[in-house]
């Protein structure tokens, strides 16, 4: 009996010692703990365990669908029933009355978010790994160090690897036991990143060794300087995009104003016609051929050119040809025409804004260094360059362009040489109106399509034409890009309205100095 008693006691001791060992070998056991610290530690243990069900269990915890039962049993609640958390297989005969949801607080939520980021570091998709590395970077969780180290050893994508190294640097700086040399290297890594997140991390460092604190302060100053430079570059991009919009709106006006001397106050309505043509094209495509939607703008551009060009030729033949040589009358007549066109469009389409959708290939943005480049504005910049290049080629290499340049330089001499100046005027006005229609297609992607669309660009268009030199396309290009960039840099300092007033005052002072603009057309001008 004494021997049996001794054996029984030894068995109890062995069983009691084996239970913690078994719990320690079970990476899921901590999630069934009684305290938030136990659960948080359980999340960290599970995330680094390599268990196949780790991601599903932590996701269920985040959604409030993870339940704990007796003896550290864990179950996931789904619409179809219960799943065993450890195996992911359906669980039968679950005593629901004995289950309780795993407790959550802010610390547990942060640990779960960091753990999900660590688990996604091993995803086969590079974009997912990049997103996970960014999440770990922002969480600054020291518990992610082990996962980051393992992921870095396997990472082959240079861009993702760089972000993982930056995430590891942020975690090292948040770990009290990190040696000073590694802290200095981490500060250098975040300094090289150079964005607002890196600056915030470095600026918030506390209780660091003197050398690390000095390196962090120096890095913050360097990042501030870099951010200022990137801010200037961002302003230049916005200025180029605004200048491209002004260029599209003013290119047609530069042609008509230069050749015909007509102050066309209805030019903005030609832009509006192009925008509404885009709306009609998209409406027809959505109703009858949805598969063509991604190509809707390619269809709308030539149609807008034809519609606005035809209206321009009709306006010139029916009204403007009787008013040549009387600039005040053309101004009043075209202003009245603009009101009539606005009311006509308002009667057909209504006074409210019309929705023009952006194709998928023009949606979104990309990051280039510290600059955010939106695809729609980038496309407009390229489109404006293509339109101007096509216009310059047409003016230089076509018969119509030759006649237009002849009429611009000396109308009477051109007529004496047999050029039919009335038809040149009509085609020139149609060409300028057609270009305005194409500008409306571009503007429909960044502005509201309404009957008043053109009113916001007519004054700016005249400013561009006068500043650059009447009738000179190169002058129009330089003028539009200059005024667009100046506007974008003045708006943050003086406000939108005061910025425009400042630009107008500067332009008036410039015209006082050079009345014919930056690049005036040179000709004999016999008729003057």
GISUL-V455872 format. One record per residue. N is the residue number from 1. RES is the residue in three letters. PSI is psi in degrees with one decimal (none if undefined). OMEGA is omega in radians with two decimals (* if undefined). Layout:
n->{N	N}
res->{RES	RES}
psi->{PSI	PSI}
omega->{OMEGA	OMEGA}
This chain:
n->{1	2	3	4	5	6	7	8	9	10	11	12	13	14	15	16	17	18	19	20	21	22	23	24	25	26	27	28	29	30	31	32	33	34	35	36	37	38	39	40	41	42	43	44	45	46	47	48	49	50	51	52	53	54	55	56	57	58	59	60	61	62	63	64	65	66	67	68	69	70	71	72	73	74	75	76	77	78	79	80	81	82	83	84	85	86	87	88	89	90	91	92	93	94	95	96	97	98	99	100	101	102	103	104	105	106	107	108	109	110	111	112	113	114	115	116	117	118	119	120	121	122	123	124	125	126	127	128	129	130	131	132	133	134	135	136	137	138	139	140	141	142	143	144	145	146	147	148	149	150	151	152	153	154	155	156	157	158	159	160	161	162	163	164	165	166	167	168	169	170	171	172	173	174	175	176	177	178	179	180	181	182	183	184	185	186	187	188	189	190	191	192	193	194	195	196	197	198	199	200	201	202	203	204	205	206	207	208	209	210	211	212	213	214	215	216	217	218	219	220	221	222	223	224	225	226	227	228	229	230	231	232	233	234	235	236	237	238	239	240	241	242	243	244	245	246	247	248	249	250	251	252	253	254	255	256	257	258	259	260	261	262	263	264	265	266	267	268	269	270	271	272	273	274	275	276	277	278	279	280	281	282	283	284	285	286	287	288	289	290	291	292	293	294	295	296	297	298	299	300	301	302	303	304	305	306	307	308	309	310	311	312	313	314	315	316	317	318	319	320	321	322	323	324	325	326	327	328	329	330	331	332	333	334	335	336	337	338	339	340	341	342	343	344	345	346	347	348	349	350	351	352	353	354	355	356	357	358	359	360	361	362	363	364	365	366	367	368	369	370	371	372	373	374	375	376	377	378	379	380	381	382	383	384	385	386	387	388	389	390	391	392	393	394	395	396	397	398	399	400	401	402	403	404	405	406	407	408	409	410	411	412	413	414	415	416	417	418	419	420	421	422	423	424	425	426	427	428	429	430	431	432	433	434	435	436	437	438	439	440	441	442	443	444	445	446	447	448	449	450	451	452	453	454	455	456	457	458	459	460	461	462	463	464	465	466	467	468	469	470	471	472	473	474	475	476	477	478	479	480	481	482	483	484	485	486	487	488	489	490	491	492	493	494	495	496	497	498	499	500	501	502	503	504	505	506	507	508	509	510	511	512	513	514	515	516	517	518	519	520	521	522	523	524	525	526	527	528}
res->{UNK	UNK	UNK	UNK	UNK	UNK	UNK	UNK	UNK	UNK	UNK	UNK	UNK	UNK	UNK	UNK	UNK	UNK	UNK	UNK	UNK	UNK	UNK	UNK	UNK	UNK	UNK	UNK	UNK	UNK	UNK	UNK	UNK	UNK	UNK	UNK	UNK	UNK	UNK	UNK	UNK	UNK	UNK	UNK	UNK	UNK	UNK	UNK	UNK	UNK	UNK	UNK	UNK	UNK	UNK	UNK	UNK	UNK	UNK	UNK	UNK	UNK	UNK	UNK	UNK	UNK	UNK	UNK	UNK	UNK	UNK	UNK	UNK	UNK	UNK	UNK	UNK	UNK	UNK	UNK	UNK	UNK	UNK	UNK	UNK	UNK	UNK	UNK	UNK	UNK	UNK	UNK	UNK	UNK	UNK	UNK	UNK	UNK	UNK	UNK	UNK	UNK	UNK	UNK	UNK	UNK	UNK	UNK	UNK	UNK	UNK	UNK	UNK	UNK	UNK	UNK	UNK	UNK	UNK	UNK	UNK	UNK	UNK	UNK	UNK	UNK	UNK	UNK	UNK	UNK	UNK	UNK	UNK	UNK	UNK	UNK	UNK	UNK	UNK	UNK	UNK	UNK	UNK	UNK	UNK	UNK	UNK	UNK	UNK	UNK	UNK	UNK	UNK	UNK	UNK	UNK	UNK	UNK	UNK	UNK	UNK	UNK	UNK	UNK	UNK	UNK	UNK	UNK	UNK	UNK	UNK	UNK	UNK	UNK	UNK	UNK	UNK	UNK	UNK	UNK	UNK	UNK	UNK	UNK	UNK	UNK	UNK	UNK	UNK	UNK	UNK	UNK	UNK	UNK	UNK	UNK	UNK	UNK	UNK	UNK	UNK	UNK	UNK	UNK	UNK	UNK	UNK	UNK	UNK	UNK	UNK	UNK	UNK	UNK	UNK	UNK	UNK	UNK	UNK	UNK	UNK	UNK	UNK	UNK	UNK	UNK	UNK	UNK	UNK	UNK	UNK	UNK	UNK	UNK	UNK	UNK	UNK	UNK	UNK	UNK	UNK	UNK	UNK	UNK	UNK	UNK	UNK	UNK	UNK	UNK	UNK	UNK	UNK	UNK	UNK	UNK	UNK	UNK	UNK	UNK	UNK	UNK	UNK	UNK	UNK	UNK	UNK	UNK	UNK	UNK	UNK	UNK	UNK	UNK	UNK	UNK	UNK	UNK	UNK	UNK	UNK	UNK	UNK	UNK	UNK	UNK	UNK	UNK	UNK	UNK	UNK	UNK	UNK	UNK	UNK	UNK	UNK	UNK	UNK	UNK	UNK	UNK	UNK	UNK	UNK	UNK	UNK	UNK	UNK	UNK	UNK	UNK	UNK	UNK	UNK	UNK	UNK	UNK	UNK	UNK	UNK	UNK	UNK	UNK	UNK	UNK	UNK	UNK	UNK	UNK	UNK	UNK	UNK	UNK	UNK	UNK	UNK	UNK	UNK	UNK	UNK	UNK	UNK	UNK	UNK	UNK	UNK	UNK	UNK	UNK	UNK	UNK	UNK	UNK	UNK	UNK	UNK	UNK	UNK	UNK	UNK	UNK	UNK	UNK	UNK	UNK	UNK	UNK	UNK	UNK	UNK	UNK	UNK	UNK	UNK	UNK	UNK	UNK	UNK	UNK	UNK	UNK	UNK	UNK	UNK	UNK	UNK	UNK	UNK	UNK	UNK	UNK	UNK	UNK	UNK	UNK	UNK	UNK	UNK	UNK	UNK	UNK	UNK	UNK	UNK	UNK	UNK	UNK	UNK	UNK	UNK	UNK	UNK	UNK	UNK	UNK	UNK	UNK	UNK	UNK	UNK	UNK	UNK	UNK	UNK	UNK	UNK	UNK	UNK	UNK	UNK	UNK	UNK	UNK	UNK	UNK	UNK	UNK	UNK	UNK	UNK	UNK	UNK	UNK	UNK	UNK	UNK	UNK	UNK	UNK	UNK	UNK	UNK	UNK	UNK	UNK	UNK	UNK	UNK	UNK	UNK	UNK	UNK	UNK	UNK	UNK	UNK	UNK	UNK	UNK	UNK	UNK	UNK	UNK	UNK	UNK	UNK	UNK	UNK	UNK	UNK	UNK	UNK	UNK	UNK	UNK	UNK	UNK	UNK	UNK	UNK	UNK	UNK	UNK	UNK	UNK	UNK	UNK	UNK	UNK	UNK	UNK	UNK	UNK	UNK	UNK	UNK	UNK	UNK	UNK	UNK	UNK	UNK	UNK	UNK	UNK	UNK	UNK	UNK	UNK	UNK	UNK	UNK	UNK	UNK	UNK	UNK	UNK}
psi->{-45.7	-36.5	-43.1	-38.8	-42.4	-42.6	-39.1	-41.9	-42.2	-38.4	-40.0	-41.9	-43.2	-39.7	-41.1	-34.7	-29.3	-29.5	-47.0	-36.2	-42.2	-40.5	-35.6	-32.3	-14.2	107.0	-14.6	-14.5	-34.9	-26.2	-18.3	13.6	166.2	-22.7	160.5	-35.6	-39.8	-41.9	-43.1	-43.5	-36.1	-37.5	-45.1	-40.5	-44.0	-38.4	-30.1	6.3	-23.8	12.5	136.7	-33.0	5.0	-48.5	-42.9	-39.2	-44.4	-36.1	-40.8	-38.2	-44.1	-33.3	-1.8	22.5	13.3	126.7	144.6	143.5	-168.2	151.0	38.7	27.1	140.5	135.3	147.6	127.2	127.0	173.5	-25.1	0.9	-151.1	144.7	142.4	123.0	-34.4	-36.2	-21.8	6.4	154.6	139.1	133.3	157.4	50.8	127.1	90.8	-30.0	-23.4	0.9	145.7	140.4	142.0	131.5	147.0	142.1	-174.8	-38.4	-41.4	-40.5	-44.5	-40.3	-38.7	-41.3	-44.5	-38.8	-41.9	-38.4	-40.8	-40.7	-35.6	-9.4	-17.7	11.6	146.8	-16.9	124.8	-38.0	-39.2	-42.0	-39.5	-46.3	-40.7	-41.5	-39.0	-39.9	-43.1	-38.2	-45.5	-27.7	-26.2	38.5	118.2	-26.0	-17.1	-3.2	-45.0	-45.4	-39.5	-40.6	-43.0	-39.1	-38.3	-34.9	-25.3	-12.5	132.4	-19.1	122.4	-41.2	-44.4	-39.1	-39.8	-41.9	-36.8	-40.6	-38.2	-39.5	-40.7	-38.0	-43.2	-37.3	-37.1	-40.2	-23.8	-2.6	119.3	-30.8	4.1	129.7	158.2	-38.4	-41.3	-32.8	-42.9	-40.9	-37.4	-40.1	-41.9	-37.9	-44.5	-32.8	-39.6	-30.2	-50.6	20.8	-174.7	-36.3	-45.9	-40.6	-43.1	-41.1	-46.3	-36.9	-24.3	1.5	135.0	160.0	46.4	154.9	152.6	-41.7	-39.2	-42.4	-41.4	-42.6	-39.0	-42.5	-42.5	-39.9	-38.9	-41.8	-43.5	-40.8	-39.4	-41.7	-42.5	-39.8	-34.9	-41.8	-42.7	-33.9	-39.7	-42.8	-39.2	-40.5	-37.5	-41.3	-45.9	-37.6	-40.5	-39.2	-43.0	-40.6	-35.2	-38.3	-46.4	-37.1	-43.8	-41.0	-29.5	-15.7	-46.5	-37.9	-35.1	-36.2	-52.1	-42.2	-38.1	-41.6	-42.7	-18.7	22.5	128.1	93.0	96.6	-6.5	9.0	-37.4	-30.6	-25.7	-38.2	-43.7	-40.5	-39.4	-39.6	-42.3	-29.6	-40.6	-42.6	-45.2	-42.5	-47.2	-36.5	-42.6	-41.9	-43.2	-33.2	-34.8	-24.9	69.4	-26.2	-13.3	4.7	-40.7	-21.2	11.7	-38.2	-33.6	-29.8	-36.7	-33.0	-54.5	-35.3	-41.3	-38.8	-44.5	-43.1	-53.5	-37.8	-41.9	-43.1	-40.1	-44.1	-41.2	-41.4	-42.3	-43.1	-33.6	-20.5	-54.3	-29.1	-16.0	-4.4	10.4	140.4	-1.9	80.8	-35.0	-40.4	-39.6	-37.1	-48.2	-40.6	-45.2	-28.9	-43.7	-38.2	-39.1	-40.8	-41.6	-40.6	-39.2	-44.1	-35.3	-47.2	-38.0	-36.5	-33.3	-47.6	-9.2	164.1	-18.1	162.2	146.6	140.4	123.2	116.9	153.8	126.4	157.9	-36.7	-11.5	-1.3	156.1	-172.2	166.7	156.7	124.3	101.2	-123.1	14.5	133.5	115.8	112.2	137.7	-36.5	-40.2	-34.1	-41.0	-37.7	-39.0	-47.1	-41.3	-42.0	-41.3	-39.6	-40.9	-45.6	-41.3	-41.7	-39.4	-44.9	-39.7	-40.8	-41.9	-29.0	-34.3	-0.4	160.3	-39.6	-41.3	-39.9	-43.8	-38.4	-43.4	-36.1	-44.3	-36.8	-42.8	-37.7	97.3	-45.7	-40.8	-38.9	-41.8	-37.6	-26.3	4.2	6.6	128.6	88.2	-33.6	-41.1	-33.7	-41.7	-44.8	-47.0	-34.2	-44.1	-38.2	-40.2	-46.5	-40.0	-37.8	-40.3	-38.8	-37.5	-40.8	-35.0	-35.5	-33.7	-44.7	-43.0	-25.6	-17.7	-13.5	-1.5	165.7	134.5	105.2	167.6	-19.7	11.7	-46.2	-22.4	-27.1	-8.3	-9.8	-43.6	-44.5	-35.9	-43.5	-38.0	-42.7	-45.7	-45.2	-40.2	-40.3	-25.7	118.9	125.5	1.4	113.7	-38.5	-42.1	-38.1	-41.3	-52.4	-42.0	-45.8	-46.5	-36.3	-49.8	-38.0	-44.4	-43.4	-41.8	-45.1	-30.7	-25.6	-31.3	-47.4	-26.6	-42.1	-6.2	160.9	-46.7	-50.8	-32.4	-44.1	-38.9	-41.5	-43.7	-41.3	-42.3	-44.0	-38.1	-41.6	-42.4	-39.0	-42.3	-32.0	-33.4	-43.4	86.6	-25.7	9.7	-176.5	-41.7	77.0	147.7	135.3	128.1	170.6	-27.0	57.2	-34.4	-15.8	none}
omega->{3.10	3.13	3.10	3.13	3.14	3.13	3.14	3.13	3.11	3.11	3.10	3.14	3.13	3.13	3.14	3.09	-3.11	-3.09	3.08	3.13	3.10	3.13	-3.14	3.13	-3.12	-3.09	-3.12	-2.95	-3.08	3.14	3.11	-3.12	-3.09	-3.08	3.11	3.11	3.11	-3.12	3.12	3.10	3.10	3.10	-3.14	3.13	-3.12	-3.09	-3.12	-3.05	-3.06	3.14	-3.10	-3.07	-3.02	-3.10	-3.13	-3.11	-3.13	3.07	3.09	3.08	3.13	-3.13	-3.14	-3.09	3.13	-3.09	3.12	3.13	3.12	3.09	3.07	3.06	-3.12	-3.12	3.09	3.14	3.10	3.11	-3.10	3.14	-3.05	3.04	3.02	-3.03	-3.05	-3.07	-3.08	-3.12	3.10	3.14	3.13	3.12	3.11	3.11	-3.03	-3.13	-3.10	-3.10	3.07	3.10	3.10	-3.02	-3.13	2.88	-3.06	3.12	3.11	3.13	3.12	3.11	3.13	3.11	3.11	3.14	3.11	3.08	3.13	-3.12	3.14	3.10	-3.11	-3.13	3.07	-3.12	-3.09	3.14	3.11	3.12	3.11	3.13	3.14	3.12	3.08	3.12	3.11	3.11	-3.10	-3.13	-3.13	-3.04	3.10	-3.12	-3.12	-3.07	-3.11	3.12	3.12	-3.14	3.12	-3.14	3.12	-3.13	-3.09	-3.00	3.14	3.13	-3.05	-3.13	3.12	3.13	3.13	3.13	3.08	3.11	3.10	3.08	3.11	3.11	3.13	3.11	3.12	3.13	3.12	-3.13	-3.08	-3.03	-3.11	3.11	-3.07	-3.13	3.11	3.09	3.12	3.09	3.12	3.09	3.12	3.13	3.14	3.08	3.12	3.09	2.92	3.11	-3.09	3.11	3.13	3.12	-3.14	3.12	-3.11	-3.12	-3.09	-3.14	3.11	3.08	3.12	3.02	-3.08	-3.12	3.14	3.13	3.11	3.12	3.12	3.12	3.09	3.14	3.13	3.11	3.14	3.13	3.11	3.11	3.14	3.13	3.08	3.11	3.09	3.08	3.07	3.12	3.10	3.10	3.10	3.12	3.10	3.10	3.10	3.14	3.08	3.11	3.10	3.08	3.11	3.13	3.12	-3.11	-3.02	-3.05	3.12	3.13	3.12	-3.14	-3.07	-3.14	-3.11	-3.07	-2.95	-3.10	-3.10	3.04	-3.00	3.11	3.10	-3.13	3.11	3.12	3.02	3.03	3.13	3.13	3.10	3.12	3.13	3.03	3.08	3.12	-3.12	3.13	-3.14	3.13	3.11	-3.14	3.13	-3.09	-2.98	-3.11	-3.08	-3.11	3.12	-3.01	-3.11	3.12	-3.03	-3.13	3.09	3.07	-3.05	-3.05	3.13	3.12	3.11	3.09	-3.12	-3.11	-3.11	3.12	3.12	3.10	3.13	3.12	3.12	3.13	-3.13	-3.09	-3.03	-3.03	-2.93	-3.08	3.09	-3.01	-3.14	-3.13	3.11	-3.01	-3.14	3.13	3.11	3.10	-3.12	-3.10	-3.13	3.06	3.06	3.09	3.13	3.10	3.14	3.14	3.09	-3.11	3.11	3.12	3.13	3.13	-3.10	-3.01	-3.09	-3.08	-3.08	3.13	3.09	-3.09	3.00	-3.05	3.10	3.09	-3.08	-3.08	3.07	-3.08	3.04	-3.10	3.08	3.14	3.07	-3.01	3.09	-3.11	3.02	-3.09	3.09	-3.04	-3.08	3.12	3.08	3.11	-3.14	3.09	3.13	-3.13	3.12	3.12	3.14	3.14	-3.13	3.11	3.11	3.11	3.14	3.10	3.14	-3.14	-3.06	-2.93	3.14	3.13	3.11	3.12	3.11	3.14	3.11	3.14	3.11	-3.14	3.14	-3.05	-3.12	-3.05	-3.07	3.12	3.11	3.12	3.12	3.12	3.05	3.10	3.12	-3.05	3.10	3.14	3.05	3.10	-3.11	-3.13	3.10	3.12	3.09	3.11	3.13	3.12	3.11	3.08	3.07	3.09	3.08	3.06	3.11	3.08	3.14	-3.11	3.13	-3.13	-3.10	-3.09	3.11	3.09	-3.10	3.12	-3.11	-3.06	-3.05	-3.08	-3.11	-3.05	-3.03	-3.14	3.11	3.13	3.10	3.10	3.13	-3.08	-3.10	-3.11	-3.09	-3.06	-3.01	3.06	-3.10	-3.10	3.09	3.08	3.10	3.12	-3.11	-3.12	-3.11	-3.12	3.12	-3.12	3.11	-3.13	3.13	3.12	-3.08	3.11	3.13	-3.07	3.13	-3.09	-3.02	-3.05	-3.05	-3.07	-3.12	3.09	3.11	3.11	3.12	3.11	-3.14	3.12	3.11	3.13	3.12	3.11	3.13	-3.13	3.06	-3.13	-3.12	-3.03	-3.08	3.08	-3.09	-3.07	-3.10	3.05	-3.14	3.10	-3.08	3.04	-3.08	-3.06	-3.11	*}
